[in-house]
């Protein structure tokens, strides 16, 4: 059973932070999404739109980290970190892979890329999130979403 560990706040910041580390096992993605939703909205009522956006981007980012970043290697881990702000949540998903250049992915809506099977999850994340960023290595994604 997965659970989030509350991370001690760092002064002068008192935001709630959580961390979940899980093995590369796509069968755990649904349970992980439930844990993240509980951390983000456990004590508050979330709109169906906010809940949908959160569930979708977390599932896509974690599945991508497992399948592409960690190459479905069960010995590698995925780390999900959650940072709660009053008006937004920032989720980071990191894998142990080599990383990639997100700018190198073709636009999946371009006519010559319609038949490709890569890049669609990341396209969805960009479409649903308020902000998306990657580290230089390309093995960590930060996703910012409104909490309302």
C-alpha positions in Angstrom: 0.0 0.0 0.0 1.4 3.4 -1.0 1.4 6.4 1.3 2.8 9.9 1.2 5.4 11.0 3.7 4.9 14.5 5.0 8.2 16.4 4.5 9.2 18.9 7.2 8.7 22.5 6.1 11.7 24.6 5.4 11.9 28.0 7.1 10.6 30.6 6.3 8.1 28.5 4.4 5.4 26.5 6.2 3.8 25.0 3.1 2.7 21.4 3.3 5.0 19.1 1.4 4.7 15.3 0.7 6.8 12.7 -1.0 6.0 9.3 -2.4 8.7 7.0 -3.7 7.6 3.9 -5.6 9.1 1.2 -7.7 8.6 1.2 -11.4 5.3 -0.8 -11.6 2.6 0.7 -13.8 0.0 -1.3 -11.8 0.6 1.1 -9.0 -0.2 4.3 -10.9 -3.9 4.3 -10.0 -3.1 3.9 -6.3 -0.5 6.7 -6.5 -3.0 9.0 -8.1 -5.4 8.4 -5.2 -2.6 9.2 -2.7 -1.8 12.5 -4.5 -5.5 13.5 -4.7 -5.8 12.8 -0.9 -2.7 15.0 -0.2 -4.0 17.8 -2.4 -7.7 17.8 -1.6 -8.1 15.5 1.4 -9.6 18.2 3.7 -11.2 20.4 1.1 -13.8 20.1 -1.6 -12.3 20.2 -5.1 -14.1 21.0 -8.3 -14.5 18.1 -10.7 -12.4 20.0 -13.1 -9.5 20.4 -10.6 -9.7 16.8 -9.6 -9.8 15.6 -13.3 -6.8 17.8 -14.2 -4.8 16.5 -11.2 -5.6 12.9 -11.8 -4.8 13.0 -15.5 -1.5 14.9 -15.3 -0.2 12.8 -12.4 -1.1 9.5 -14.1 0.5 10.6 -17.4 3.7 12.0 -15.8 4.2 8.9 -13.5 3.5 6.4 -16.4 5.9 8.3 -18.6 8.6 8.2 -15.9 8.1 4.5 -15.4 7.8 3.4 -19.1 10.1 5.9 -20.8 12.4 7.3 -18.1 13.0 4.1 -16.2 12.5 1.9 -19.2 10.0 -0.2 -17.2 12.9 -1.4 -15.0 11.4 -2.6 -11.6 14.7 -1.9 -9.8 14.4 1.8 -10.6 12.3 4.2 -8.5 10.0 7.2 -9.3 9.7 10.0 -6.8 6.6 12.2 -6.6 6.8 15.4 -4.6 3.8 17.5 -3.7 3.9 21.1 -2.6 0.7 22.7 -1.5 0.1 26.5 -1.8 -3.1 28.3 -0.9 -4.1 28.7 -4.6 -2.1 26.0 -6.4 -0.3 22.7 -6.1 3.1 21.9 -7.6 3.8 18.3 -8.4 7.2 17.0 -9.4 7.8 13.6 -10.8 11.4 12.3 -11.1 12.7 9.1 -12.6 16.2 7.5 -12.5 16.6 7.4 -16.3 19.0 9.3 -18.5 16.4 12.0 -19.2 15.4 13.5 -22.5 15.0 16.8 -24.3 11.3 17.8 -24.2 11.8 20.3 -27.0 12.9 17.5 -29.3 9.5 15.8 -29.2 7.4 16.4 -32.3 4.1 18.2 -32.0 1.6 15.3 -32.0 -1.0 17.5 -33.7 1.2 18.2 -36.7 0.0 16.4 -39.9 3.3 14.4 -40.3 3.1 13.3 -36.6 -0.5 12.2 -36.4 0.4 8.5 -36.7 3.2 8.7 -34.1 2.5 7.2 -30.7 4.9 9.3 -28.6 4.5 12.7 -27.1 0.7 12.5 -26.6 0.9 12.2 -22.8 3.2 15.2 -22.5 0.9 17.1 -24.9 -2.0 16.4 -22.6 0.0 17.5 -19.5 0.8 20.8 -21.2 -2.8 21.2 -22.2 -4.2 20.7 -18.7 -1.5 22.2 -16.5 -1.1 25.9 -15.7 2.7 25.6 -16.0 5.1 22.8 -16.9 8.9 22.8 -16.5 11.7 20.3 -16.7 15.2 20.1 -15.2 18.2 20.3 -17.5 18.7 16.6 -17.6 15.1 15.9 -18.5 14.3 13.4 -15.8 12.2 15.6 -13.6 8.9 17.4 -14.5 7.3 20.1 -12.4 3.6 20.6 -13.0 1.6 23.5 -11.5 -2.2 23.3 -11.2 -4.8 25.6 -9.7 -6.4 24.1 -6.5 -9.8 25.4 -7.5 
